């Protein structure tokens, strides 16, 4: 650092060759030392050389002392311009730091990046080696010590190998529970030996979905040839994986297998004795021997889903007869072969069946389904879930007198939803549910012949979900205009979801029905969280009342409600949108009658 001794200047300047902005001094201004007096030229006094040397000695000593005082210490490193600016503009403890860019140097408040500065400080403080002569003298003066053996450090295996196997299994288990074992476990097994060991644990392979990689994609050699090659390749991988990893497999799903279903199921029967659930979706070539072999090899198998697959009815019937009382859940697609399967159920081959779902496939089958109610109650008395979706169901053959059956005492869910008018009436529904006091969900969407009076006589007292919507079919029908208060007064304390879309109830009838939620017993808030009033004659006052009475309302459908003002006929999802709807209804002017 230099000081400018020009008149009126007291500003620090940087080192030569490193121009920078002038910076005012910190603290009081430094005193400028007076300029030394000009030296007079030496005049000879006639003395000899000895006197001349004596006269010049004080000056030489002073010059040597200046050189020693201004020289850097031994072993010190020369300061760079960057170090100088750092120490001058942002010293340690000042609360500022430097940020260098292409064309400027910024002084910013706050702690800065100290890594580079610490590195430079360490480099400056590192002692330099003494000259060779001094090193030789020091080595002679010190006594020689015995050479110490260098410690042998093993190579670091990496953080993946340091995780305990138990912790790694818990982490993998969370990922598998969220996304399934494939393809995650296959990729994790390639990371290191510890990850391979964890990914190979059979406890992680509980649920597996297998689908050929080229399923549904066009190939150059034709879709059938490409699909067959993909199935062969996947089958070869399964032959190596199943014996070691699938020993604890419980749920297996096969999708888009066209030609190699039998070898895959054979491997499953040999390697998966704990299998409980099997789903075949869009699979072909399933033979009776295949399912019977699987049922015998897997003594815990109790669920079978063969929807949208081409499976012979004889194969399903043989499997049901082999499984027998172990069968708990069954999913079917209605076709011409479904009658034989349902006949086996009516005959009592699966008395412990709890879930039965029959739905139409992509190609809708318009032929009616003959399913006698009383025979089904006798064949499957433990049924808890019954779904007959998109079907034209005939509860009894025409021209016969049917005696009442035992009912379904454990039934909790009944779904008879369909897009068109069904033949389900109040009488058929009463025969079906006359013993079902534990019913929680009743889905009758599309059943236009069901009336509120018929529902009021059902034995269930704690219904939670009631769906009576008519979608795109109420224009040509004669709908009931009264009776909705019978439903809400009976189940207002337990209903969580109510669907009245497309119903023809009058404005006053809907007002009385929804007013039941404001007077729940015990002054407690109703449990209603979903309300569908699409296409009804509900009024703004009725909607405001039900929103105010149901603070837990999360879904409200007001589309096509002709009595509501414009801008509010839409669907509201979430408490914020429902609350906004209430504010708009309270502040909007009343519509002219």
Number of C-alpha atoms within 10 A of each C-alpha: 8 10 13 12 13 8 6 7 10 16 17 16 17 19 15 9 7 12 10 12 8 10 12 11 12 8 6 6 10 11 7 11 7 7 7 6 6 6 6 6 6 9 6 8 8 8 8 9 9 8 11 14 10 10 12 11 10 10 10 11 11 10 11 10 11 11 11 10 10 8 9 11 9 9 13 13 14 9 11 10 15 12 13 16 17 17 10 15 15 18 14 12 8 11 12 17 20 19 12 10 8 5 5 8 12 12 15 13 12 10 13 15 10 10 9 9 14 11 11 14 12 11 12 15 12 12 12 11 9 12 8 9 8 11 12 11 10 12 10 10 9 8 8 8 6 6 6 6 6 6 6 6 6 6 6 8 9 9 7 13 15 10 12 11 14 9 11 17 18 13 11 19 17 12 15 20 12 9 10 18 20 14 10 14 21 13 12 17 16 12 12 13 12 19 21 16 14 22 25 19 16 16 15 25 23 20 19 18 13 16 16 21 14 16 19 11 10 12 13 7 9 10 14 14 12 20 24 18 13 17 24 16 13 17 19 11 11 17 15 10 14 19 15 13 20 25 21 20 23 20 19 18 15 19 17 21 25 19 16 17 21 17 14 19 19 16 16 24 20 15 22 24 20 20 27 19 18 19 20 22 18 16 21 19 16 22 16 17 14 19 22 19 16 24 23 15 19 20 14 17 22 22 20 20 18 18 22 19 22 16 19 16 19 15 17 24 21 18 22 24 17 19 23 18 15 18 24 20 20 19 18 21 20 23 18 11 14 16 15 14 19 17 16 17 21 21 15 20 21 24 21 19 25 19 20 17 18 21 20 19 16 8 7 12 16 11 12 11 20 14 17 16 22 20 19 22 21 18 20 23 21 20 24 21 20 17 17 19 19 21 22 21 18 17 19 17 11 7 6 7 8 11 8 12 16 18 24 25 18 17 23 19 20 19 17 21 23 20 15 17 17 21 16 19 15 19 10 16 18 17 18 22 21 19 19 21 18 19 25 19 20 18 19 23 24 25 22 23 17 22 17 16 14 14 16 18 12 18 15 19 16 17 22 19 20 20 20 23 25 26 17 11 14 18 11 7 11 10 16 16 14 18 18 24 18 17 19 20 18 17 21 26 23 18 23 19 19 21 21 21 24 24 22 22 20 16 17 14 18 24 21 17 21 23 20 21 25 18 16 18 11 7 8 11 16 22 19 25 18 19 21 21 23 25 23 22 22 23 18 20 14 17 22 17 16 20 22 14 21 17 16 18 24 19 19 23 20 22 18 17 22 15 16 20 16 10 8 17 18 15 16 20 14 13 16 11 15 20 18 12 21 20 12 15 18 13 8 10 9 12 11 4 4
